[in-house]
Amino acid sequence: MPDDLRTRFENWEAKARPSQAPFEWKKTNWQRYLGSASILEALPNPIDRAGVLESFKFIHNPASALVAYIASYLWGYARTGFGPYRAERVIRLNTDPESGKHFAADLHTLAGIAMNDGGNAAFEHIVDRRRGDRDFFKQWGPAFATKFISFATKASDKVATTPILDSIVARWFGNHFTEIGPLWLTWHSADSYRRYTEGMAEWARDLSIEPEQVEQLIFGEN
């Protein structure tokens, strides 16, 4: 385990393990791109991980999976101004019934795989689908898809929670633990995400915490 992670853990422990701070978000910005979606009225402001998780607990069809997607995007982009545009763009580019694109249905399938078979299986599902169709989940990269996958696994009592892998976390590994090998934020292979989740699970066991808590320590919010 890298010394930097051990130090972060000790500092977090000394502060009585505070939760990650919630993020405030501007409803008018999101309404500009998503309209008066009911999820925008239901989500708390400020929003934290627990607030997003509630949406994932109620996934039961494509529509509810899309609600969870919006919740995860809103949380991930709460502190920026371009999140609403990017969230809408992914929906728009992947929704075209005439050409067989059903983004909400594909999200529902992905959530089901994550909740029943685990985060690595969900990541591999996207990799496999993109081998046959490079436009599958167009403009939706692993940095945000692993947020969706992570919350889906957290909402399940059947699988372990897999942590988020974004550019901040990947950069930390590059600076502090190159032994894991390169962590690619692409859909070319599921290998790097599997190496990442296995490594995080091992450190979580060593620290007696959850893998997503290790990711939060690396992210540096606490």
C-alpha positions in Angstrom: 0.0 0.0 0.0 1.4 3.4 -0.9 2.5 5.7 1.9 0.3 8.4 0.6 -2.8 6.3 0.9 -1.8 5.2 4.4 -1.4 8.9 5.4 -4.7 9.9 3.9 -6.4 7.1 5.8 -4.7 8.1 9.1 -5.8 11.7 8.6 -9.3 10.7 7.8 -9.4 8.4 10.9 -8.1 11.2 13.1 -11.1 13.3 12.0 -13.5 10.6 12.9 -14.0 9.4 9.3 -16.1 12.3 7.9 -18.3 11.6 4.9 -17.6 13.2 1.6 -19.0 16.7 1.5 -22.2 17.2 -0.5 -22.2 19.4 -3.7 -24.6 22.2 -4.5 -26.0 22.3 -8.0 -27.9 24.9 -10.0 -31.3 23.6 -11.0 -31.9 26.2 -13.7 -28.8 25.0 -15.6 -30.0 21.4 -15.6 -33.6 22.4 -16.6 -32.2 24.3 -19.6 -31.0 21.0 -21.1 -33.2 18.4 -19.5 -36.5 20.3 -19.1 -38.7 19.9 -16.1 -37.6 16.3 -15.5 -39.2 15.1 -12.2 -35.9 13.8 -11.0 -34.6 17.4 -10.8 -37.4 18.2 -8.4 -36.8 15.1 -6.3 -33.0 15.3 -5.9 -31.6 17.0 -2.8 -29.6 20.2 -3.1 -26.8 20.0 -2.0 -26.4 16.4 -3.1 -24.2 13.7 -1.8 -23.5 10.0 -2.6 -26.4 8.9 -0.4 -28.8 11.1 -2.4 -27.7 9.6 -5.7 -27.9 6.1 -4.3 -31.6 6.5 -3.6 -32.3 6.7 -7.3 -30.4 3.5 -8.0 -32.4 1.6 -5.3 -35.5 2.2 -7.4 -34.3 1.0 -10.8 -36.9 -1.4 -12.2 -37.3 -0.3 -15.8 -35.6 1.8 -18.5 -37.3 5.0 -17.3 -36.0 4.6 -13.8 -32.5 3.7 -15.0 -32.5 6.9 -16.9 -33.4 8.8 -13.8 -30.5 7.2 -12.0 -28.2 8.1 -14.8 -29.2 11.8 -14.5 -28.7 11.6 -10.7 -25.2 10.3 -11.1 -24.3 12.8 -13.8 -25.7 15.7 -11.7 -23.6 14.6 -8.7 -20.5 14.1 -10.8 -20.8 17.5 -12.5 -22.5 19.4 -9.6 -19.6 21.9 -9.4 -19.2 22.6 -13.1 -21.3 24.5 -15.6 -21.1 22.1 -18.5 -22.5 19.0 -16.8 -26.1 19.5 -18.1 -24.9 19.8 -21.7 -22.8 16.7 -21.5 -25.6 14.7 -19.8 -28.1 15.7 -22.5 -25.6 15.0 -25.3 -25.1 11.4 -24.2 -28.8 10.8 -24.0 -29.4 12.4 -27.4 -26.5 10.6 -29.2 -27.6 7.2 -27.9 -31.4 7.6 -28.4 -32.7 6.9 -31.9 -35.4 4.2 -32.0 -35.4 4.2 -35.8 -31.8 3.0 -35.8 -32.2 0.7 -32.8 -30.7 3.0 -30.2 -32.5 2.8 -26.9 -30.3 4.5 -24.3 -32.6 4.1 -21.4 -33.1 0.3 -22.1 -29.4 -0.1 -22.5 -28.9 1.6 -19.1 -31.4 -0.7 -17.5 -29.6 -3.7 -18.9 -26.3 -2.4 -17.6 -27.7 -1.7 -14.2 -29.1 -5.3 -14.1 -25.7 -6.8 -14.9 -23.9 -4.6 -12.3 -26.5 -5.5 -9.6 -26.5 -9.2 -10.3 -23.0 -10.0 -11.6 -20.9 -7.2 -10.4 -19.1 -4.1 -11.6 -16.5 -5.9 -13.6 -19.1 -7.8 -15.5 -20.9 -4.5 -16.3 -17.7 -2.9 -17.6 -17.0 -6.0 -19.7 -20.5 -5.8 -21.1 -19.8 -2.3 -22.5 -16.4 -3.4 -23.9 -18.0 -6.3 -25.7 -20.9 -4.2 -27.1 -18.5 -1.6 -28.4 -16.4 -4.3 -30.2 -19.5 -4.8 -32.4 -20.7 -1.2 -32.4 -18.1 1.6 -31.8 -21.0 4.0 -31.3 -22.5 2.1 -28.4 -22.7 4.5 -25.4 -21.2 7.2 -27.6 -19.5 10.0 -25.7 -20.0 8.2 -22.4 -16.6 7.2 -21.2 -15.5 5.0 -18.2 -14.9 8.0 -15.9 -18.7 8.6 -15.8 -19.9 5.1 -16.6 -18.0 3.7 -13.6 -20.0 6.2 -11.5 -23.2 4.6 -12.8 -21.8 1.1 -12.3 -20.5 1.9 -8.8 -23.8 3.2 -7.6 -25.6 0.3 -9.2 -23.4 -2.2 -7.3 -23.8 -0.2 -4.1 -27.6 -0.5 -4.4 -27.4 -4.3 -4.7 -27.2 -6.8 -1.9 -25.9 -9.4 -4.2 -22.5 -8.1 -5.2 -19.6 -6.1 -3.8 -19.5 -2.4 -4.5 -16.9 -1.5 -7.2 -15.3 2.0 -6.9 -15.3 4.8 -9.4 -12.3 5.2 -11.8 -11.9 8.7 -13.1 -9.0 10.8 -14.3 -8.2 12.0 -10.8 -7.9 8.5 -9.4 -6.0 7.3 -12.4 -3.5 10.2 -12.1 -3.0 9.3 -8.4 -2.1 5.8 -9.3 0.4 7.1 -11.9 2.0 9.2 -9.2 1.9 6.7 -6.3 1.5 3.1 -7.5 2.7 2.4 -11.0 3.0 -1.3 -10.1 -0.6 -1.8 -11.0 0.1 -1.0 -14.6 -1.6 1.6 -16.8 -5.2 2.4 -16.0 -6.9 3.3 -19.3 -10.0 5.5 -19.3 -11.1 3.9 -22.5 -13.4 1.0 -23.6 -10.6 -0.9 -25.4 -10.2 -3.4 -22.7 -11.7 -4.4 -19.3 -8.3 -5.5 -18.0 -7.3 -2.2 -16.4 -10.6 -1.8 -14.6 -10.4 -5.3 -13.2 -6.8 -4.7 -12.0 -8.0 -1.5 -10.4 -11.0 -3.0 -8.6 -9.0 -6.0 -7.4 -6.3 -3.7 -6.0 -8.8 -1.4 -4.3 -10.5 -4.4 -2.7 -7.2 -5.6 -1.3 -6.4 -2.3 0.2 -9.9 -2.0 1.6 -9.5 -5.3 3.4 -6.1 -4.2 4.8 -7.7 -0.9 6.1 -11.0 -2.6 7.2 -13.1 -0.2 5.1 -15.1 -0.4 1.8 -13.5 -0.1 -1.7 -15.5 3.1 -2.4 -14.1 4.6 0.8 -10.5 3.9 -0.5 -11.5 5.7 -3.7 -12.8 8.7 -1.8 -9.5 8.9 0.1 -7.6 8.9 -3.2 -10.0 11.5 -4.6 -8.9 13.7 -1.7 -12.2 15.1 -0.5 -11.5 14.2 3.1 
